[in-house]
Amino acid sequence: PKILVLASGSGTNLQALIDASRERDFPGQIVAVGSNQPGAFALERAAQANLETFVVNHRNFGSRDEFDAALMAEILRHAPDLIVLAGFMRILTTDFVRAFRGRMLNIHPSLLPKYTGLKTHQRALEAGDSVHGVSIHFVTEELDGGPVIAQAEVAIASDDTPESLAEKVQEKEHVLYPIVVRWFCEGRVQLGSDYVMFDGQPL
Ligand code: GRF
């Protein structure tokens, strides 16, 4: 399967996927990396790995619809089987999400359904939680709300700060995302009507 990664930031998750995709038995191929941020370090990482890159800068568009249409056009050129959102910090329109239903994954730094949206580490600390973590889910119309495929937990220490916690969660992200992408490429994980199918069984 052909994988297209979208990233807005430093791209450490992209890097984890690039590294995994270099393993001899990896079942998919990263065909392109796109960003809405011209200066994203993720693009640098992609170029280093000789991957094709593209930028669709949201600042150049008057509306979300126009941005999404331009993004869609770039994506379709690569005909991906899977879109991996790896720190892609734009909310996608309903039409866009529907067009890639069951073929788009996102990583979110919380144990969903807890803490959708931003500042998840700070919110977990403020709530006095003892565990936090990361979720990987299918993207549906609901922001950070699609069916969860896998999660990894992190114990919160009494001296954790949002930064230290983010670091611990990121370590888990870099392990978990390549595993889930591999499952998808092997056909082991699929989106049912509103739940995840794993090895042919509802999860
Ligand atoms: C990750 O923490 C991811 O969970 C989030 O954005 C961050 C992206 O980091 N939503 P990176 O660009 O992969 O380094």
Boltz pocket constraint, residues with backbone or C-beta under 6 A from the ligand:
constraints:
  - pocket:
      binder: B
      contacts: [[A, 7], [A, 8], [A, 9], [A, 10], [A, 11], [A, 12], [A, 13], [A, 14], [A, 42], [A, 86], [A, 87], [A, 88], [A, 107], [A, 108], [A, 109], [A, 170], [A, 173]]
      max_distance: 6.0
